[in-house]
Amino acid sequence: MTRIQFQVDDQRCILCGECALDCPMGVIVIDDGPPRMANEAGCIRCQHCLAVCPTAAISILGKNPDDSILLAGNLPEPERLATLIKGRRTVRRYRDQDLAPERIDELLNIACHAPTGVNAASVLFTVVRERAELHRLRDYLIGRLAELQAAGKLPGGLAGNYLGWVVKAWQEHGQDIMFRGAPHLLITSAPAAAPCPAQDTIIALTTFQLIAQAHGIGTVWDGICMMALAACPETAARLGIPADHALGYTMAFGEPAVEYHRAVQRGPALVNVVKGAF
Ligand SMILES: Cc1cc2nc3c(=O)[nH]c(=O)nc-3n(C[C@H](O)[C@H](O)[C@H](O)COP(=O)(O)O)c2cc1C
């Protein structure tokens, strides 16, 4: 693991104290001189000290503050971000082509900025980068589901209904209900022992979805794939997901073959205002 390497540039530091004030763990202290790291073991590596310093005087984890993106003047207009959020759609029609690996990596390297509980930053993005690979996974899963179905071992209830539909649609019509014809798949997982694996993995995918949308890349949260992975638990290891990881969720994605021209109309939000309860 990277060492903390907390360093202060004395020429730049104006002793404003913001780094110490903003440190969530209270491990930066200012005595007589410049700020110092008082407890490396207590640092959660969130880099708030680097981010909050007005004069870019603080370096941590070997990061040069001058390499950070400046926020002033670079943030999106709220209305545009709202349009992105409202205009996002689940995409269920895809072009039969792979995205360039660099484009996928670019999205993942943004998605990994999503928050994680206690800044664990331990979400693993398992990605299927080639559609030929995804086709093999689809064939494997549907084959296994068909076997389970023939043996009367598909799960009951909603999952069984959906998985039965997946098998039938594929076998009778060549229709891919599981991945909706998307060329790529993303699966998030995190160590089960992490502070918040369930939340971290979902937030990571939500973040991925938004940046993908901003790049014109379509996504679909893939509950059916989750059901299939639960029914065929050996698959996770074959995908290279560590045994001590909890699965988060799956999301299929790729170049959309559909264009939405307007947002849908939802809301108002269901709101429960707490007032006078205590
Ligand atoms: C947790 C979750 C699981 C989902 N699973 C699937 C799925 O397996 N297949 C699918 O086509 N859509 C799936 N969806 C997409 C929803 O059906 C979709 O979000 C909803 O119909 C609203 O449409 P919109 O996303 O375009 O606003 C899922 C969405 C969520 C949040």
The ligand as an SDF file (V2000), in Angstrom:
LIG
                    3D

 31 33  0  0  0  0  0  0  0  0999 V2000
  -31.4910   -2.5930   -9.7160 C   0  0  0  0  0  0  0  0  0  0  0  0
  -32.0280   -2.5580  -11.1270 C   0  0  0  0  0  0  0  0  0  0  0  0
  -32.0840   -3.7250  -11.8820 C   0  0  0  0  0  0  0  0  0  0  0  0
  -32.5210   -3.6870  -13.1950 C   0  0  0  0  0  0  0  0  0  0  0  0
  -32.5000   -4.8230  -13.9480 N   0  0  0  0  0  0  0  0  0  0  0  0
  -32.8520   -4.7640  -15.2530 C   0  0  0  0  0  0  0  0  0  0  0  0
  -32.7320   -5.9170  -16.0800 C   0  0  0  0  0  0  0  0  0  0  0  0
  -32.3110   -6.9830  -15.6640 O   0  0  0  0  0  0  0  0  0  0  0  0
  -33.0830   -5.8010  -17.3960 N   0  0  0  0  0  0  0  0  0  0  0  0
  -33.5660   -4.6300  -17.9130 C   0  0  0  0  0  0  0  0  0  0  0  0
  -33.8760   -4.5870  -19.0990 O   0  0  0  0  0  0  0  0  0  0  0  0
  -33.6870   -3.5080  -17.1490 N   0  0  0  0  0  0  0  0  0  0  0  0
  -33.3340   -3.5560  -15.8490 C   0  0  0  0  0  0  0  0  0  0  0  0
  -33.4160   -2.4220  -15.0540 N   0  0  0  0  0  0  0  0  0  0  0  0
  -33.8740   -1.1620  -15.6470 C   0  0  0  0  0  0  0  0  0  0  0  0
  -35.2550   -0.7140  -15.1310 C   0  0  0  0  0  0  0  0  0  0  0  0
  -36.2450   -1.5340  -15.6820 O   0  0  0  0  0  0  0  0  0  0  0  0
  -35.4040    0.7650  -15.5300 C   0  0  0  0  0  0  0  0  0  0  0  0
  -34.5260    1.5270  -14.7670 O   0  0  0  0  0  0  0  0  0  0  0  0
  -36.8190    1.3030  -15.3230 C   0  0  0  0  0  0  0  0  0  0  0  0
  -37.7130    0.6250  -16.1670 O   0  0  0  0  0  0  0  0  0  0  0  0
  -36.9080    2.7990  -15.6280 C   0  0  0  0  0  0  0  0  0  0  0  0
  -36.4190    3.1070  -16.9280 O   0  0  0  0  0  0  0  0  0  0  0  0
  -35.2360    4.1490  -17.1180 P   0  0  0  0  0  0  0  0  0  0  0  0
  -34.0110    3.5550  -16.4720 O   0  0  0  0  0  0  0  0  0  0  0  0
  -35.0840    4.2970  -18.6020 O   0  0  0  0  0  0  0  0  0  0  0  0
  -35.6250    5.4160  -16.4470 O   0  0  0  0  0  0  0  0  0  0  0  0
  -32.9650   -2.4530  -13.7550 C   0  0  0  0  0  0  0  0  0  0  0  0
  -32.9010   -1.2850  -12.9830 C   0  0  0  0  0  0  0  0  0  0  0  0
  -32.4240   -1.3380  -11.7010 C   0  0  0  0  0  0  0  0  0  0  0  0
  -32.3120   -0.0530  -10.9270 C   0  0  0  0  0  0  0  0  0  0  0  0
  1  2  1  0
  2  3  1  0
  2 30  2  0
  3  4  2  0
  4  5  1  0
  4 28  1  0
  5  6  2  0
  6  7  1  0
  6 13  1  0
  7  8  2  0
  7  9  1  0
  9 10  1  0
 10 11  2  0
 10 12  1  0
 12 13  2  0
 13 14  1  0
 14 15  1  0
 14 28  1  0
 15 16  1  0
 16 17  1  0
 16 18  1  0
 18 19  1  0
 18 20  1  0
 20 21  1  0
 20 22  1  0
 22 23  1  0
 23 24  1  0
 24 25  2  0
 24 26  1  0
 24 27  1  0
 28 29  2  0
 29 30  1  0
 30 31  1  0
M  END
$$$$
